[in-house]
């Protein structure tokens, strides 16, 4: 699925959004998670664990 519109995530909320997606994927009853958020690649690189 490809979103028609994307929502940009502010740097302060990136961790929360990624944790939410991860928690949803970990649920046994969930078969797929789709989202329309957009996180800048530089922000992801900066926040990624080393």
Backbone as CSV, one residue per row, in Angstrom:
resi,resn,N_x,N_y,N_z,CA_x,CA_y,CA_z,C_x,C_y,C_z
1,UNK,0.841,-1.183,0.000,0.000,0.000,0.000,0.883,1.241,0.000
2,UNK,0.474,2.210,-0.734,1.187,3.485,-0.788,0.223,4.591,-0.382
3,UNK,0.640,5.423,0.573,-0.254,6.487,1.033,-0.431,7.588,-0.009
4,UNK,-1.605,8.185,-0.019,-1.871,9.322,-0.890,-1.227,10.585,-0.327
5,UNK,-1.198,10.685,0.990,-0.569,11.825,1.663,0.336,11.299,2.765
6,UNK,1.358,12.054,3.093,2.284,11.679,4.161,2.277,12.750,5.234
7,UNK,2.522,12.318,6.468,2.579,13.220,7.605,4.019,13.261,8.087
8,UNK,4.592,14.442,8.109,5.973,14.582,8.574,5.998,14.514,10.103
9,UNK,6.921,13.729,10.631,7.046,13.551,12.078,8.166,14.453,12.582
10,UNK,7.851,15.236,13.608,8.863,16.097,14.206,9.893,15.248,14.937
11,UNK,11.112,15.751,15.023,12.213,14.992,15.619,11.897,14.526,17.042
12,UNK,11.205,15.329,17.803,10.879,14.965,19.180,9.897,13.811,19.299
13,UNK,9.193,13.493,18.223,8.183,12.438,18.248,8.626,11.170,17.518
14,UNK,9.768,11.199,16.893,10.224,10.059,16.084,10.321,8.782,16.917
15,UNK,10.934,8.867,18.065,11.091,7.683,18.919,9.758,7.073,19.307
16,UNK,8.800,7.924,19.644,7.473,7.436,20.036,6.770,6.740,18.873
17,UNK,6.877,7.319,17.684,6.232,6.733,16.511,6.856,5.380,16.184
18,UNK,8.170,5.313,16.200,8.848,4.046,15.875,8.548,2.975,16.915
19,UNK,8.479,3.360,18.196,8.120,2.390,19.248,6.693,1.892,19.050
20,UNK,5.777,2.789,18.671,4.393,2.394,18.423,4.319,1.378,17.290
21,UNK,4.998,1.654,16.192,4.995,0.728,15.052,5.574,-0.623,15.470
22,UNK,6.669,-0.596,16.202,7.298,-1.843,16.666,6.365,-2.617,17.593
23,UNK,5.715,-1.919,18.512,4.783,-2.581,19.433,3.602,-3.191,18.689
24,UNK,3.093,-2.495,17.688,1.995,-3.047,16.895,2.432,-4.296,16.141
25,UNK,3.625,-4.264,15.554,4.139,-5.417,14.806,4.364,-6.620,15.709
26,UNK,4.652,-6.394,16.977,4.908,-7.479,17.917,3.640,-8.192,18.385
27,UNK,2.483,-7.602,18.154,1.228,-8.213,18.579,0.906,-9.425,17.714
28,UNK,0.490,-10.517,18.357,0.178,-11.744,17.631,-1.020,-11.593,16.693
29,UNK,-1.964,-10.737,17.048,-3.176,-10.571,16.243,-2.981,-9.649,15.044
30,UNK,-1.833,-9.009,14.938,-1.588,-8.050,13.856,-0.811,-8.746,12.746
31,UNK,-1.364,-8.702,11.530,-0.683,-9.356,10.411,0.129,-8.366,9.576
32,UNK,-0.256,-7.081,9.594,0.482,-6.070,8.836,0.231,-4.697,9.445
33,UNK,1.242,-3.849,9.363,1.122,-2.476,9.851,1.460,-1.551,8.690
34,UNK,0.561,-0.631,8.411,0.763,0.362,7.361,0.714,1.738,8.001
35,UNK,1.524,2.654,7.509,1.545,4.002,8.072,1.819,5.014,6.975
36,UNK,1.492,6.267,7.258,1.717,7.318,6.280,2.636,8.410,6.825
37,UNK,3.521,8.039,7.752,4.429,9.045,8.305,5.687,9.142,7.464
38,UNK,6.324,10.296,7.541,7.550,10.548,6.802,8.580,11.091,7.789
39,UNK,9.696,10.393,7.912,10.771,10.827,8.809,12.004,11.091,7.954
40,UNK,12.574,12.258,8.133,13.766,12.654,7.389,14.882,11.627,7.598
41,UNK,15.572,11.246,6.535,16.636,10.245,6.609,17.763,10.680,7.552
42,UNK,18.097,11.952,7.544,19.153,12.449,8.433,18.741,12.301,9.896
43,UNK,17.473,12.528,10.193,16.971,12.376,11.556,17.032,10.921,11.982
44,UNK,16.622,10.018,11.097,16.698,8.601,11.418,18.130,8.153,11.675
45,UNK,19.032,8.620,10.855,20.449,8.255,11.005,20.990,8.762,12.336
46,UNK,20.617,9.974,12.710,21.097,10.576,13.940,20.528,9.879,15.174
47,UNK,19.292,9.391,15.094,18.636,8.773,16.231,18.841,7.273,16.316
48,UNK,19.368,6.671,15.268,19.572,5.218,15.248,20.628,4.816,16.257
49,UNK,20.386,3.698,16.950,21.392,3.227,17.905,22.680,2.828,17.195
50,UNK,23.801,3.094,17.824,25.106,2.803,17.218,25.452,1.347,17.254
